[in-house]
């Protein structure tokens, strides 16, 4: 453990953090938003499917 502390390099730490933040930002832009929009679309479709039989059954009762 002491070897890790003694061999710590601020330059390497800086570049690792920079690359990690770039990775997070690129994933947020190119992956996270499309995944969330696909999930929202699927949720809307499922809600439509769930409400459709209820509306049909109400129509059958009225007619």
N, C-alpha and C positions, 0 to 999 in steps of 0.2 A: 504494500500500500504506500509506503514511503517513497518507493521508486516512482510511482505514478505522480506523486505530489512534487518530487524533486525534478522530474523530467517534463513538467508542465510547460507547454509552449503557448504563449499568448497569440502568436501569429496563426498557429494551427487552429486554436480555439476560435479566433476571429473568422477564419475562412470556413470552418465547419458550421458556425452559426449563420454566416451569410448564405451559404448554400442551402442550409436547412430552411431558412426563411424564404428563399427563392422557391424552393420546392413547395412549401406551404402555400405561397401566393399563387403559384402556377396551378396547383391542384384545386385551389379555391376557384380560380377563374375557369379552368377548362374541365374540371371533373365535378366539383361539388354542386355548382349551379345546374348543370344538365341532369345530374342524378336527382336533385331535389325537384326539378320541374317534371321529370318523368314520374316521380312518386306522387306529386300533386295531381298529375293527369290521371294516374291510375286510381287514386283515391276518389276523384270526381266520377270516374267511370263506375267504380264500385257503388258509390252512393246512388247514382242513377239506376243501376241494376237493382239495388235494394228497394228503392222507392217505387219502381215501376210495377211490381206485383201488387203492392198495396193499392196503388191508384186503379189498377185493373179490377181488383176485387171490389173496390168501392163502386166502380161503374156497374159491375154486375149486380150489386145489391140494389142500386138505384134503378136500373132497367129491369 
